[in-house]
Amino acid sequence: MLKRNFPSITAVAVLLIIWQSLCSTELIPSYMLPSPIDVAKAFASEFPLLLENSVITLQEAFIGLFLGVSAGFFAAVLMDTFEILRKAFYPLMIITQTIPSVAIAPLLVLWFGYEMTPKIVLIVISTFFPVTVGLLDGFRSADKDAIGLLRSMGADRLQIFRYIKFPSALPQFFSGLRIAAAYSVVGAVISEWLGGFGGLGVYMTRVKKAFAFDKMFAVIFLISAISLALMALVGLAERKCMPYRNTNKKGEKS
């Protein structure tokens, strides 16, 4: 694993060294860009508060992600089953993705208040699209000959879905889920940033007003780490659900 990720680790290390050098030589003022050491110190000193706010953000992200994935799954199944639904709602889904989250979030806060509800709604909107599109493309790319064979053997729609369409859509589903997992955290932070009582987004607004940019960078790195961790969990689930893909890759390498 270390050997596989060595290039990316090296690139990050080089970037941090350059960043620290620029700050140490004062080519960039510290009030504009804190050094990695200052960011690490801020992260350590603020860790209990960051952890407390992370719990709130993760609660919102997990609930919104679950609801978004569930809604996306059922929408994809319905649009694959009924062509008229796909033609009617697919363009509307695309339109929803052209509206920036920062434009929707204030409206959701106005409608639902400052509690968890508007955050979850925004996360559902953000995660619904990649899951739905991934599954729908996967369903439609299923082997037509295999579907025809099952139909000739008397299989119904549910059996065709179970044995042909759903397995063929799993790679696209996990690709969409990986994107949705990252979007869930970003959506939660954006909604908290525009209104809320707790969470990493609220923490960011407080340290921004105090011009504590070292703490600002600390929470940015934490958000990135959480997003990467969620994407890694999705990758682990993908390997568990589709072990045959790993076997095929190993066979190709050998």
N, C-alpha and C positions, 0 to 999 in steps of 0.2 A: 504493500500500500504506500509506504514511504517512497519507494522507487518510482511508482506510478505518478505520485503527486509532487515529485522533486522539482520539476520545472516551475510549477505554480508557486511552490513554497519559496524557491529561489527568487522569483520575480517580486514577491511580496517583501522578502527580506531586503532586496536591493532598493525597492521603493522606500521602505522605512529608513534605511541608511541615508539615502539622499535627502529625505524629508528632515531627519535629525540634523544633518550637516547644514542644510539651509537655515534652520532655526538657530543652531549653535553659533554660526558665523554671523547671525543677525542680518543676513541678506533679506529675510522677510521678518518684519516686526512680530513679536510674540502676541501682540493684541490682535493681529490679523490671522496668524496661523500658529497655534500652540504646538510645541514639539511632541513627538510620540511619548517621550518620558513624562511630560506634563499631563498628557492625556491618560497615561497609565496610572499616574498618581491620583488624578481626579477619579478615575474608575475605582481605584482601591478605596479612596476616602468616601465615595458616594455609593459603594456597593450595596449596603443594606437598603438604601432608598431606591436604588435602581432595581433591586430584586423585588421590593414591594410593589413598585409600579409595573414591573414585568409580569407579575402574576395577573394583574388586571388586564393588561394588553393580551396576554396569552389566553385568558378566559374568553375574551371577545373574539379573538382569532379562531380558536377551536370551535366555538359555537357557530360562528358565521361560516367557517369552512365546512363544517358538517352539513349545515342547512343548504349552503350553496352547492355542494357536491350532490346532495340528495335531490335538490330541485333540478340540477343539471342532468342527472341520470334519468329522471322520469321525463323531463322535457325531450331528451334525445330519443328515448324509447318511443314516445308519442309521435314525434316528428318523423321517425323512421317508419313507424307503422302506418301513419296517415300522411300521405303526400301533400294533401291540401294544408295541413297544419304546418308542414315545413315551408311551403311557399308563402304562407301567411305570416309566420312569426320569425323566420330566419332573418329577413331584412330588418325587422324591429330589434332583434338581438344585436345586429351590427350597429344600428343607430345608438343603442345604449352605450356602446363602447367608444363612441366619438365624443361623448360628454365627459369632460374632466371630473375626476373625483372631488377636487376642491370646489367645483361648482355645485355638485350635488350635496356635499356634506352640510353646508349651512342650512339648506332647505330641510334636510332630515332632522337637524337639531331643532329647527323652528317647529316642525311637525310633531316630533316625538320627545323633545326635551333633552336634558343633559345626562340622562342615565345611559344604560347599556344598549337600549333598543336601537337608536340611530346608528351606533357603531356596527351592530350586527347586520342591520339592513344594508349598510354600505359595503360590508365585507361580502355579503351574499351577492350583491350586484357585481362586485369585482371578480368573484370566484366562479360565478355561474357560467359565464361565457366560455372560458377555456375548456372547462369540463364538458359542456354541452357540445361544442364544436368538435373536440377530440373524439368523443364517443360517436357522434353522428357520422363523422368521416370513417371511423372504424367499422361501424355497422354497414355503411354503404360500400366498403371495400372488401366485404366478405366474399369468399369464393362462390361464385354463382353456380359452378358445376356441383359443388358439395351441397349447396342448398337445393338444387334440382334433384340430386340423388336422394336426399332425405324426403323430399316431397313425393318422389316416386315410390318410396317405401311407406308412405302413409303418415309421415311426421306432421304434426300441427305446428302452428306459429311459435308456441312456447318452446317446443323441442328444438326447432330450428334456431331460435334465439339462444337457447342454453348451450347447444353443442357446436354451433357454427358462428353466429354473429357476435355473441359476447366474448368468446375466447379470441376472436380475430381483432376485436376492438380494444383489448387490454393494453397493448403498447401505446396506442393513442390516448387511452384513458389516463395512464400513468404520466405521460408527457404533459397532458393538461392539468393533472393533479399537482405535478411539480410546480408548474407556473402558479396555480391557484394557491398553493401553500405559501409562496413568497408574497403573492398579492394580499393574502389574508392579514399578514403582519403589517404591511405597508398601509392597507386600508384602515386598519385599526388605529394606527398612529396618526394618519391624516385626520380621521374623524375626531380623535382625542385632541388633536392640535387646534381644531376649530371650536371645541367646546366639550367640557367634561370636568369631572371631579378627581380623576386619578388615571394613571397609565403613563406610558413613556411619552406619548404626545403632549400630555399636560406638563410633564416634567421638562420637556424640551422648551415649551413656551416660557416656563419660569426661568430657566437658566439663560435663555436668549434675552429676556428683558433685563437680566442682571449682567449681561455681557460676559458671562462665564463660558468662553468658547472652548476651554479645555473640557468642561463638563458636557458641552454640546457635542463635541467629537466623541466623547466617551459613550454617550447614548446612541450616536449614529453607528459606532462599531458594534454595540450590543445588539441593535436592531438587525444589522447585517449578519451577526453571528446566529441570532435566533432564526432568521430566514434560511440560512445555510443549513442549520440543524434540522429544520422541518423538511427541507428538500432532501437531506440525507435520509431521514426517516421514510420519506416516500420511496426513495431508491431502495432502501432495505425491504420495504413491503413489496416492491416490484420484483425483487429477486426471490422473495419467498413465494409469491403468487405465480411467478413464471420461471421456475428453476431450469426449464428446458432451454431458455434463451442463453443462460450462462454456459450450459453444456455445449450448445451450438457454437458460441463464441470461442470456447476453449478448443473445440475441434477444429475450427477454422485457423486458429493460431498455430496449432500443432501441424 
